[in-house]
Amino acid sequence: MNKLFSKIAGTTAEAIGTPWAFIIALALLIAWLISGPLLGFSDTWQLIINTSTTIITFLTVFLIQHTQNKNDRATQLKLDELLHSITKARNDFIDLEDMNDKKLKKLRQEYKKFKKKK
C-alpha cells in the first residue's frame, strides 16, 4: 500500500507541477466563469467551484507533503554520506535533522560566532 501511494503521490506531484496542469486548471476556471450567466450565478454555481477547489486542495496537500518528505529524507541521506566521507567533518552532524530545536539553536549560535571572526 505504501509503495502504491508513493508512486501515486510522486506521479501526481510531477503532473500538477507542469504548465499543462495550469492550463487545464485555467480552462476549467474559465468554463466555470462562462457557465455563471447560464446558471444565473446561483448558489449551486458557486458551490461547484468552492467544493471542487476545496477537495482538490485538501487531497493535493497530502500528496505533495508525502513527496516532499521523501525528497527531504533522500537529501539528508546524501548530506550524511558527504559528512561521513570527509575526514575533518563533524560526524555528530549526521542526522542533524532529528535534533531538537534547543540543540539546533545552540549549534546555530556556535556558527554565528565563526562568521563574526572572519
N, C-alpha and C positions, 0 to 999 in steps of 0.2 A: 504494500500500500504506500509506504514512504517513497519507494523508488518511482512509482507511478505518479504520485503527487509532485515529486521533484521534477520529473520530466514535463508534466503539465505546466507547472509553475515557470520553469525555465523557458519553455516554448511560448507561453503566454506573455511573459515579461519581454521576451525578444520581439514578439509580434506587435505588442502595443507601443513599443518604442520606435516604430517605423513611421516614415512620412505617410504611408498608405493608411495606417490606423488613424492618423489625424485627419486625413482626407475623408475617410469613411465616417468618422465621428462628426465632422463638419457637415457632410452631406445629410446625415441623419438629423442634425440640428436644423439645417435649412428646410428639410422636408417637414419637420415638426412646425417650424415657423409658418411655412406656407399653408399648412393644414389648419392653422388658427382661424382664419376667416371662414373656412369651410365648416368648422365645428363650432363657430360662434364664440370662440375664445372661452369655451365652457370650463367648468371645474374639472371635468374629465380630461380635457385637452391639457390643462396644467398638470394634472395628476400623472399623466403619461410621462412627461419629461422628468418630473420630480422623482417619481418612483424608479424609473429606469436609471437615472444617474445615481441615485442613492444605492441601488442594488449593485450596479457595476462598480462604483467606487468602493463599496464595502468589500466585495469579493476581491477586487484588484489589490487592495491593501495587503491582504494575506498572501497573495501570490508573489507580489513584489518583495514583501518582507522576507519570505522564505528564500527567494533568490538572493537577496542582499545578504542575509545571514550566511548562506553557503559561500558566497564570494568573499565575505569578510573572514570566514574560517580559513579558506584557501590562502588568502593574502597573509594572514597571521602565520600560517604554517610555513609559507615561503620566507617570511621575515625571520621566523625562528630558525630555519635552516641556515640562513645567512649569518645570523648571530652565532650559531653553533660552529660554523666553519671558519670564522675569523678568530684567530688566537687571542688577540687583545680585547675582543668584545666581552662584555659582562654577560655571562650565561644566565645570571639571575634576571635578565630582561626577557628571557624566553617565557612565554605565557603571561606577559605583562598585562594583556587584556583581561586576565582573570583577577588581577589585583584589585583590592578595594580602593575606593575613592581617596581615602585618607593617605594611603601609601603612594598612590599616584601623584597626589598633590605635593607630597614631600619630595618625591623624585623630581617633579617639575621645578620646585624651588631650587633644588641642587643644580639643575641645568641652567637655570636663570643666573646663578652665581658664575658659572663658566662663561656665560655670554658677557657679563659685566666685566670680567677680567680681560677680555680681548679688546 
